[in-house]
Amino acid sequence: MRTAVLASEVSHPLIQSLRRLIEDKLDPQGPLIAAFEQAENVLFRFRPQALLVVLSPAPDRALRYMNKVRSQVAGRVLVVGPTSDPKLILRALQDGADHYLDEDDLPEQFAAVLPRLGGKEQPRPTTNGQTISILAAGGGCGASTLAVNLAVVLAGERQRCALVDLKPGVGDLAALLDLKPDHTLADLCLNPALVDEAMLEKAGVGHSSGVRLLAAPLHFEDIRLLTPGGVQRVLGLARGAFPYVVIDHEDCFHEEQVLALRHADTILLAARLDYTSLRSARRTLDHLDRMGILRERVSLVINRHGQAKELPKEEVESTLRIKLTHFIPEDPGAVNAANNTGVPVVLKAPSSRAAQAIRRLGKTLLAANPNPPPKLASQSKSSVIRWLAPFRS
């Protein structure tokens, strides 16, 4: 069982005790040990099946980090800390810990909980599917058009793809697919604890290509219903139910947007080869760096490539310190005709230059997730309809 240990001080005496216990009883290869600052990137790469969080010597800080990364661990989370403060134990359990171990009686506590680590059915990992976040470096970069068409390409190869419109109030993915959703993400955020995969499926609206759209709330008064906790729940379920999840982002600084970006496998930043777009792209890349998102997870997609007087590719690569490998040519006739009729360009004009470039981009992403789409959990249709009925207008 792959195991990780997080602590504020990796040299803390408890770490060595935990290492010996884990090597002897749980994971012969030993745990991965990391400081809290490295937690998100480490867990993203390592995908542990069990996580141990050491509270001492900074319990408040430890609990903050545990709450932040809990969704990246498919299995059990164990907290190791003092038992002198009952409120601390309660906080740890409320923040997502499955077990609390007394640091002063660690060998006996660890032995007692060990059978339950493998004895209980593990929850479905929320990392089955690959998540692709799409950002725009300003207006006119075609991020929404890219999101829709890329989702169609991925669905064509893997039968299904979730498309999430994370642009509350201004999202236009439904129009680009000529769909009329009955429900939106705001509905699922009203009570995220009750949401399961069957409800997720019902709240989405299907497209003939295999794309299932989770639409953004269009009424401004519904925007406030979109909560980080609700978005996290929805995205976690989507990753477990679909081989690919494509997210069209509003920005990179609102809390729910940041949460989705942190958990994305790939971030595509759409930009044009002009000064204002690239200036915005540079600011976005710097912000992602400050967020601790590895640059290798970010790719720049140059959209509407080939316009007159655009900046040279080599100069852009030098300035942004990023290799440009994805180009979608300026193809206004095909793209505008597709967008105006609600038929993605990869379907309406598959031989067009833009469609062919998007298909090439899709093929570079397909190898990352060879698994077939998992089957949705069964639930009676009538129960789902009853749950969603209050949200119908």
Residue pairs with C-beta under 8 A, 6 or more apart in sequence:
1 26
1 27
1 49
1 50
1 75
1 117
1 118
2 27
2 32
2 46
2 47
2 48
2 49
2 50
3 22
3 26
3 27
3 31
3 32
3 48
3 49
3 50
3 51
3 52
4 31
4 32
4 33
4 34
4 42
4 43
4 46
4 48
4 50
4 51
4 52
5 15
5 18
5 19
5 22
5 31
5 32
5 33
5 34
5 51
5 52
5 53
5 54
6 34
6 35
6 36
6 39
6 51
6 52
6 53
6 54
6 62
6 65
6 66
6 69
7 14
7 15
7 33
7 35
7 36
7 53
7 54
7 62
8 35
8 36
8 54
8 57
8 58
8 61
8 62
9 15
9 35
9 57
10 33
10 34
10 35
12 54
12 56
12 57
14 54
14 56
14 80
14 103
14 106
15 33
15 54
17 106
17 107
18 31
18 52
18 54
18 80
18 106
19 30
19 31
19 33
21 106
21 107
21 110
22 30
22 31
22 52
23 29
23 30
23 31
25 110
25 111
25 114
26 50
26 114
26 117
31 52
32 42
32 46
32 48
34 42
36 61
36 62
36 65
37 292
39 65
39 68
39 69
40 68
40 69
40 72
40 262
40 292
41 292
41 294
43 51
43 69
43 72
43 73
44 72
44 263
47 72
47 74
47 125
47 127
48 73
48 75
49 73
49 74
49 75
49 76
49 122
50 73
50 75
50 76
50 77
50 78
50 117
51 69
51 73
51 75
51 76
51 77
51 78
52 77
52 78
52 79
52 80
53 62
53 65
53 66
53 77
53 78
53 79
53 80
53 97
54 62
54 80
54 81
54 103
55 62
55 63
55 79
55 80
55 81
55 82
55 88
55 92
55 103
56 80
56 81
56 82
56 103
59 81
59 82
59 88
62 79
62 81
63 91
63 92
63 95
66 77
66 79
66 92
66 95
66 96
66 97
67 95
67 96
70 77
70 95
70 96
71 126
71 232
71 236
71 263
72 126
72 127
72 263
74 122
74 123
74 124
74 125
74 126
74 127
75 117
75 122
75 123
76 98
76 99
76 116
76 117
76 120
77 96
77 97
77 98
77 99
78 97
78 98
78 99
78 100
78 101
78 113
79 92
79 97
79 99
79 100
79 101
80 101
80 103
80 106
81 88
81 89
81 92
81 100
81 101
81 102
81 103
82 88
82 102
82 103
82 104
83 89
83 100
83 102
83 104
89 100
92 100
93 100
99 113
99 116
101 109
101 110
101 113
102 109
124 240
124 374
125 240
126 235
126 236
126 237
126 239
126 240
127 239
128 239
128 240
128 241
128 243
128 371
128 374
129 162
129 238
129 239
129 240
129 241
129 242
129 243
129 244
129 245
129 369
129 373
130 243
130 244
130 245
130 265
130 266
130 365
130 368
130 369
131 235
131 239
131 244
131 245
131 247
131 260
131 263
131 264
131 265
131 266
132 150
132 244
132 245
132 246
132 247
132 264
132 265
132 266
132 267
132 268
132 365
133 247
133 249
133 260
133 261
133 264
133 266
133 267
133 268
134 143
134 146
134 147
134 150
134 246
134 247
134 248
134 249
134 267
134 268
134 270
135 143
135 249
135 251
135 252
135 261
135 267
135 268
135 269
135 270
135 284
136 142
136 143
136 144
136 249
136 269
136 270
136 271
137 269
137 270
137 271
137 272
137 277
137 278
137 280
137 281
137 284
138 271
138 276
138 277
138 280
140 272
140 277
140 304
141 270
141 271
141 272
141 277
141 303
141 304
142 270
142 303
142 304
142 328
142 335
143 248
143 249
143 270
143 303
144 167
144 171
144 172
144 173
144 176
144 248
145 176
145 335
145 339
145 345
146 268
146 270
146 301
146 303
146 328
146 358
147 163
147 173
147 246
147 247
147 248
148 163
148 173
148 176
148 177
148 211
148 248
148 344
149 344
149 345
149 346
149 355
149 358
150 246
150 268
150 358
150 361
150 362
150 365
151 161
151 162
151 163
151 209
151 211
151 244
151 246
152 161
152 207
152 209
152 210
152 211
152 344
152 346
152 347
153 346
153 358
153 359
153 361
153 362
153 363
154 161
154 243
154 244
154 246
154 362
154 365
154 366
155 161
155 207
155 209
155 210
155 211
155 244
156 209
156 210
157 362
157 366
158 210
158 243
158 244
158 366
158 369
158 372
158 373
159 210
159 243
159 373
160 210
160 211
160 212
160 242
160 243
160 244
160 373
161 210
161 211
161 212
161 242
161 243
161 244
161 245
161 246
162 204
162 211
162 212
162 214
162 238
162 241
162 242
162 244
162 245
162 246
163 173
163 211
163 212
163 213
163 214
163 245
163 246
163 248
164 185
164 214
164 234
164 235
164 238
164 245
164 246
164 247
164 248
164 260
165 171
165 173
165 174
165 185
165 213
165 214
165 215
165 216
165 248
166 185
166 216
166 231
166 247
166 248
166 249
166 250
166 256
166 257
166 260
167 216
167 248
167 249
167 250
168 185
168 186
168 216
168 217
168 222
168 223
168 226
168 250
169 216
169 217
169 218
169 219
169 220
169 223
170 216
170 250
171 215
171 216
171 218
171 248
173 213
173 215
173 216
173 248
174 180
174 181
174 205
174 213
174 215
175 342
176 339
176 342
176 344
177 207
177 211
177 213
177 342
177 344
178 341
178 342
178 343
179 205
179 207
179 213
179 215
179 342
180 205
181 204
181 205
181 213
181 215
182 205
182 392
183 202
183 203
183 204
183 205
183 215
183 388
183 391
183 392
184 203
184 214
184 215
184 216
184 217
184 218
184 222
185 203
185 214
185 215
185 216
185 217
185 226
185 230
185 231
185 234
186 217
186 222
186 223
186 225
186 226
187 203
187 388
187 391
188 195
188 199
188 200
188 203
188 214
188 230
188 233
188 234
189 225
189 226
189 227
189 229
189 230
189 231
189 234
190 225
190 230
190 391
192 227
192 229
192 230
192 232
192 233
192 234
193 233
194 387
195 230
195 233
195 234
195 237
196 237
196 377
196 379
197 237
197 240
197 241
197 376
197 377
197 379
198 376
198 377
198 378
198 379
198 383
198 384
199 379
199 384
199 387
199 388
200 214
200 234
200 237
200 238
200 241
201 212
201 241
201 376
201 384
202 381
202 384
202 385
202 388
203 214
203 388
204 212
204 213
204 214
205 212
205 213
205 215
206 212
206 213
207 213
209 344
209 347
212 242
214 234
214 238
216 226
217 223
217 225
217 226
226 256
227 256
228 255
228 256
228 259
231 256
231 259
231 260
232 256
232 259
235 245
235 247
235 260
235 263
238 245
239 245
240 374
241 373
241 374
241 376
242 373
243 369
243 371
243 372
243 373
244 365
244 369
247 260
247 264
249 257
249 260
249 261
250 257
251 257
252 258
252 261
252 284
252 287
252 288
252 291
253 287
258 291
261 267
261 288
261 291
261 293
262 291
262 293
264 297
265 297
265 368
266 297
266 299
266 365
266 368
267 288
267 293
267 297
267 298
267 299
268 299
268 300
268 301
268 326
269 281
269 284
269 285
269 298
269 299
269 300
269 301
270 301
270 303
271 277
271 278
271 280
271 281
271 300
271 301
271 302
271 303
272 278
272 302
272 303
272 304
272 305
272 307
272 310
273 302
273 305
273 307
273 310
273 311
273 313
273 316
274 307
274 310
274 311
275 311
278 311
278 316
278 319
278 320
281 300
281 320
282 319
282 320
285 295
285 298
285 320
285 322
288 295
288 298
289 295
295 322
298 322
299 325
299 326
300 320
300 322
300 324
300 326
301 326
301 327
301 328
301 361
302 313
302 324
302 326
302 327
302 328
303 328
304 328
304 329
304 330
305 327
305 328
305 329
305 330
306 329
306 330
307 330
313 324
316 324
317 323
317 324
326 357
326 361
326 364
327 357
328 354
328 357
328 358
328 361
329 353
329 354
329 357
331 345
331 352
331 353
331 354
333 352
334 345
334 348
334 349
334 352
334 353
334 354
334 355
335 345
335 352
335 354
337 345
337 348
337 349
338 344
338 345
338 347
338 348
338 349
339 345
341 348
345 352
345 354
345 355
345 358
346 355
346 358
346 359
349 355
350 356
350 359
